[in-house]
Amino acid sequence: MNDHDIELLEKIRQQYNGVPYPNTPLETTPKNDFLMLFFTV
């Protein structure tokens, strides 16, 4: 693994730690709220 790969992995790690996926609780479902499928932060 070269320096570029390590740097890229670190950027991905920082993004995930800042905005984990999914950003909606798993208990929340769009089943009764169709518009929630299109909600973006």
C-alpha positions as CSV (number, residue, x, y, z in Angstrom):
1,M,0.0,0.0,0.0
2,N,1.5,3.3,-1.0
3,D,1.2,6.8,0.7
4,H,-1.7,7.8,-1.6
5,D,-3.7,4.7,-0.6
6,I,-3.1,5.4,3.1
7,E,-4.1,9.0,2.7
8,L,-7.3,8.0,0.9
9,L,-8.2,5.5,3.5
10,E,-7.7,8.1,6.2
11,K,-10.0,10.6,4.4
12,I,-12.7,7.9,4.1
13,R,-12.3,7.0,7.8
14,Q,-12.7,10.7,8.8
15,Q,-15.8,11.1,6.6
16,Y,-17.4,8.0,8.1
17,N,-16.6,9.1,11.7
18,G,-18.1,12.6,11.0
19,V,-21.2,11.4,9.1
20,P,-21.8,7.7,9.8
21,Y,-24.0,5.7,7.4
22,P,-26.9,5.3,7.7
23,N,-27.5,8.7,9.3
24,T,-31.1,7.7,10.1
25,P,-31.8,5.4,13.0
26,L,-32.5,1.8,11.9
27,E,-35.8,1.9,13.8
28,T,-37.0,4.7,11.5
29,T,-38.6,3.4,8.3
30,P,-40.1,5.1,5.2
31,K,-42.9,2.5,5.3
32,N,-45.4,5.1,6.5
33,D,-43.6,8.2,5.2
34,F,-42.8,7.9,1.5
35,L,-41.2,11.3,1.3
36,M,-38.6,10.2,3.8
37,L,-37.0,8.2,1.0
38,F,-36.0,11.5,-0.6
39,F,-34.8,13.2,2.6
40,T,-31.2,14.4,2.4
41,V,-29.0,16.1,4.9
